[in-house]
């Protein structure tokens, strides 16, 4: 069971970051916009499917391994998880590391998958 404090943390994080919905992500992809799509789910979740073009770095390793994906603090980063909570927390963490253009996908992979079917 998820503790209420988790929801409080996520809601606070969402006040500090930008979010987009699945339609917004699809527009970015179709327009050829330059951005890095990061899947911050755990490896067992990634194994069940990803959004095309995503680089997988689990939430637990993100701060440690972000430099394997980019060191450009100005690069647009779109993060997603299963439902949009972990990616919001991850986005705040990357902002604290100096990344200036971090976006979380509202609804996460589930929302993206539902909008694609």
Residue, then its C-alpha position, 0 to 999 in steps of 0.5 A: x500500500x502506498x503511504x500518503x506521504x508518497x502522494x504528498x511528495x509527488x504532488x509537491x514535485x509536480x508543482x516544481x516541474x513541467x508535465x506534458x501529456x501523451x499527445x504532447x509527446x507524440x507531437x514532439x516525436x512527429x515534429x522531429x524535436x531534439x530531446x532525450x526520452x528517458x524511461x526511469x522504470x525498473x528493468x522488469x517493467x522496461x522488459x514488458x515494453x517501452x516508448x520507441x526511442x527511449x533510453x532506459x535508466x532506472x529511477x534508482x540509478x538515474x543520478x548516477x548514470x545520467x551522464x551515460x545518456x547526456x551531460x548537456x544541462x540544456x538538453x530537453x529531457x522527457x522522463x516517464x515511468x509507469x504512471x507519472x509519479x516516479x518520473x515527477x520525482x526524478x525530474x525534480x532530482x535532475x533539476x537539482x543537478x542543474x538540468x534546465x529543461x526537464x519534463x515529466x510525462x503525465x500518465x506515464x507509460x500506461x497513459x501513453x499506451x492507452x492513448x496509442x490503442 
